Amino acid sequence: MTESLLTAPFAQGIGLAGAAFGMAWPLFRSRFGMLMGQLAVNLCFALHYLLLDAWTGCVMNLFAAAQVVAAVPLGTRPRFRLVYLAVLPFIAAGVALTWNGVASAFAALAFGCVSLARYQIQVRPFRVAMAVAFPCWLTHNLLVFSVPGVVSDVVGMTLNLVMLVRLLWPRSRAPSELVLK
C-alpha cells in the first residue's frame, strides 16, 4: 500500500488533505460543523478517488457532497427532507454504473450509513450511524489502496467513538455511577 504513495503522489496528496478534514470533523460538537467538515472530506476524496481510478468511491463522494448541502437545512426545514431523500436513488444508480466488485459494495454500504447519519437532526444518532459507516469506508479504502483513506478512517473512527462516549457518559457523572451493579 505504501507503493501507492510513491506511484501517485498528487492523488495521495489530495487524499491527505481529505484525511486531515476526515480527522477533524468528528471533533466538532455541532451538527453543522460536522457537516461542513464532511463536505471538505467528500470534495477532497472525490478528486483523490478519481485520480486513483476508483470510480465508485469518486461518485459516492460527489453524491455525498451534494447530500451534505441538502442535509444542512433538515433541522430547521422539515419539508426539506424530501429533497434530501431525492438524492438516495442516485446512490443506487452511481453504484450500478461504476460497479467494480467488493470495493464498490463497501463504498455503497458506507455511503448508505453516512446518508442515514446525515438524515439525523440530533448529534447522538448522527454519531452512532457514522460509527457503522467508518468500518465500511475503511474496507473500501484497503481494497483500493488509499493510504490517506485508511488513515482518515482509523483516526476518524476513533475520534467519533470518543466523542460518542462523551455524549453517552458526560464527565459530570461520578465514576461510581458508571459501574454496573
C-alpha positions in Angstrom: 0.0 0.0 0.0 2.9 2.4 0.7 3.9 1.9 -3.0 0.8 3.8 -4.0 2.1 6.9 -2.1 5.1 6.9 -4.5 3.3 6.0 -7.7 0.6 8.6 -7.4 1.9 11.4 -5.2 -0.6 14.1 -6.4 -3.6 11.7 -5.8 -2.3 10.8 -2.4 -1.6 14.4 -1.5 -5.2 15.3 -2.3 -6.2 12.3 -0.2 -4.1 13.5 2.6 -5.9 16.8 2.6 -9.2 14.9 2.7 -7.7 12.8 5.6 -6.9 15.9 7.5 -10.5 17.1 7.2 -11.6 13.5 8.0 -9.7 13.6 11.2 -11.1 17.0 12.1 -14.8 16.8 11.6 -15.5 14.3 14.5 -14.1 17.0 16.8 -16.9 19.4 16.0 -19.7 19.4 18.5 -22.5 20.8 16.3 -24.2 19.0 13.5 -23.5 22.0 11.2 -19.8 21.9 12.0 -19.7 18.1 11.4 -21.5 18.5 8.1 -19.1 21.2 6.8 -16.1 19.1 7.8 -17.6 16.2 5.9 -18.2 18.4 2.9 -14.5 19.1 2.7 -13.7 15.4 3.1 -16.1 14.5 0.3 -14.7 17.0 -2.1 -11.1 16.0 -1.5 -11.8 12.3 -1.6 -13.9 12.6 -4.8 -10.8 14.0 -6.5 -8.5 11.5 -4.8 -10.5 8.5 -5.9 -10.9 10.0 -9.4 -7.1 10.2 -9.7 -6.8 6.5 -8.4 -9.5 5.3 -10.9 -11.7 4.2 -8.0 -14.8 5.4 -9.7 -17.4 4.2 -7.2 -15.6 6.0 -4.4 -15.4 9.1 -6.5 -19.1 9.1 -7.4 -20.2 8.3 -3.9 -18.2 11.2 -2.6 -19.7 13.6 -5.2 -23.2 12.5 -4.2 -22.2 12.7 -0.6 -21.1 16.3 -1.1 -24.5 17.1 -2.7 -26.2 15.3 0.2 -24.3 17.4 2.8 -25.6 20.6 1.2 -29.1 19.1 1.2 -28.7 17.9 4.8 -27.9 21.3 6.3 -31.5 22.7 6.4 -33.0 19.4 7.7 -33.1 20.7 11.3 -34.9 23.9 10.6 -37.0 23.0 7.5 -38.6 19.6 7.9 -40.1 19.7 4.4 -36.5 19.7 3.1 -36.3 16.0 4.0 -37.9 15.2 0.6 -35.0 17.0 -1.2 -32.6 15.1 0.9 -34.2 11.8 0.2 -34.3 12.5 -3.5 -30.5 12.0 -3.6 -30.8 8.4 -2.4 -31.8 6.8 -5.8 -28.7 8.4 -7.3 -26.6 6.3 -4.9 -28.0 3.1 -6.4 -27.5 4.4 -9.9 -24.0 5.5 -9.1 -23.1 2.1 -7.7 -24.6 0.3 -10.7 -22.8 2.5 -13.2 -19.4 2.3 -11.5 -19.6 -1.3 -10.2 -16.2 -2.7 -9.5 -16.9 -5.7 -7.2 -16.4 -5.8 -3.5 -14.8 -2.3 -3.2 -17.9 -0.8 -4.8 -20.2 -2.8 -2.4 -18.3 -1.3 0.6 -18.4 2.2 -0.8 -22.2 1.9 -1.3 -22.7 0.5 2.2 -20.6 3.2 3.7 -22.5 5.9 1.8 -25.8 4.4 2.9 -24.8 4.6 6.5 -23.5 8.1 6.1 -26.8 9.0 4.4 -28.7 7.7 7.5 -26.3 9.7 9.7 -26.9 12.9 7.9 -30.6 12.4 8.0 -30.5 12.7 11.8 -31.0 16.1 13.3 -29.7 15.1 16.7 -25.9 14.6 17.3 -26.1 11.3 19.1 -27.8 9.2 16.4 -25.7 11.0 13.8 -22.5 9.7 15.5 -24.0 6.2 16.0 -24.7 5.9 12.3 -21.2 7.2 11.5 -19.7 4.6 13.8 -21.2 2.0 11.5 -20.1 3.8 8.3 -16.4 4.1 9.2 -15.6 0.4 9.0 -17.3 0.2 5.6 -15.2 3.0 4.2 -12.1 1.5 5.9 -12.7 -1.7 4.0 -13.2 0.1 0.7 -10.0 2.1 1.2 -8.0 -1.0 2.0 -9.3 -2.6 -1.2 -8.4 0.5 -3.4 -5.1 1.1 -1.7 -6.0 4.5 -0.4 -3.4 5.2 2.3 -5.0 8.6 3.2 -8.4 7.0 3.3 -7.2 4.3 5.7 -5.5 6.9 8.0 -8.6 9.1 7.9 -10.9 6.3 8.7 -8.9 4.9 11.6 -8.4 8.3 13.2 -12.0 9.5 12.4 -13.5 6.2 13.7 -11.5 6.6 16.9 -12.4 10.3 17.4 -16.0 9.7 16.6 -16.2 6.9 19.2 -14.5 9.1 21.8 -17.0 11.9 21.1 -19.9 9.4 21.2 -18.7 8.1 24.6 -18.6 11.7 25.9 -22.2 12.2 24.8 -23.3 9.0 26.4 -21.3 9.4 29.6 -20.7 13.1 30.4 -17.8 13.9 32.8 -20.2 15.3 35.3 -21.1 11.8 36.4 -19.1 10.3 39.1 -17.0 7.2 38.2 -19.0 5.1 40.7 -22.2 5.9 38.7 -20.8 4.3 35.6 -20.1 0.9 37.3 -22.8 -1.7 36.6 -24.2 -3.1 39.8 
